[in-house]
């Protein structure tokens, strides 16, 4: 019971920071629904979750989900968008023109491998949600995750364009963007394999901190290789 109370308080504090004011009655209801839905979906999965149980846990009437989100599927998609809110993702708010390459990369990878994941109840919920979605695909997410991740993808592209002195990405930037992002996301898309082959890689605070640091180094090496490749290609044209 204590854990649920703590996670609910955490999410409402996030709402307050995002809104810039104390949530109104309707705003609080929306966030309470998101919190309750995150808990229920993580516990029993999308198909077994009932709107009745979600509303009961959120302490709202049964019509609330339809009023605020339309249906259970959209509520599920909205829950999966939560980690992409700027409050949860410092990388999304970075000024690319001002931050150094290692700082930007570390911010990105630290968002994906937060060192406090085991202590943060919301991170625990998100990890459980993703693990359950991987094991029991809901079939309702569609491109919700892709669209939610798009600002991060665009920011990585902007960072690479800055490093290469480009005004807009070319095909090689497109390739490298997926490579830099893929260094980290492979651990999420293949979580079952990681848990079976090498669970120590992202298990515990020190492991996640080390992972973020190593990924920065790997990404810098890829970027440096592309800089050299472009320089060599440029000289060959002269």
Phi, psi and omega in degrees: 000321181295319182298318180295321180296319181295315181295323180295317178299320180298315182293323178291326175294322175299316179300318181297318180292321180291321182281333182083009179201168177296128182305137175287177180303312181292318179297319179296322178299316179302314183288327176294323176296317178298316180297311181297319180296318179302317180295311184292315179298321180292327183282317187236355181089167185296310188292324181279342180290139178245147178295331179297314181293321180297313180294323178298316181290326178280349180062048178228168181282163187296338181280351187297319181298315178297320183293316186268328187233351179094300179202178183296323182298315180292325176298318178298314179297321180295322177299319181287344177276345185307314182296346182268358176298144183303331179296329182267348188228097181296327181303322183296340183258001183293146172269102185301330181289341186252334187270147179284162180300310179299322180295317181295315180296319180295322178297318180295310183287330177291329175295320181282333179234066183298128181296337183260019184304323182287335181267339182272112183298328178291320177298321177300316180297315181298320180295319178293321179298313181294321179297318180290321179297323179293318182284324183229077183306130182283328183079009183242355183291325180057228180261018182301316180292321180298313181294323179293327182277345187307315180301325178291318177300313181296325181289322176297318177299316180297322179297316180293319177301320178299316181294329182262359180070035181255148176277332178212156184291142172254185185297328180288327175293321176302314180299312185291327178301313179293327179293315181295316179290319182297335177305327182261316187292339177301331180288338180268319180288340179238039183301324180299317179295317179299314181297331180271321186269321185207065183297338181292344184296325182229024180259108179102158184300312183297322179295318180290323176296317179296321179299313179300316180296316181294319181296325175300313180297318179297316181295319178299322179295319178296317181294318179297321179296321179290324176299316179293321179297318179294322180295317180295317179295324179293320179291326181294335181279343182284000000 
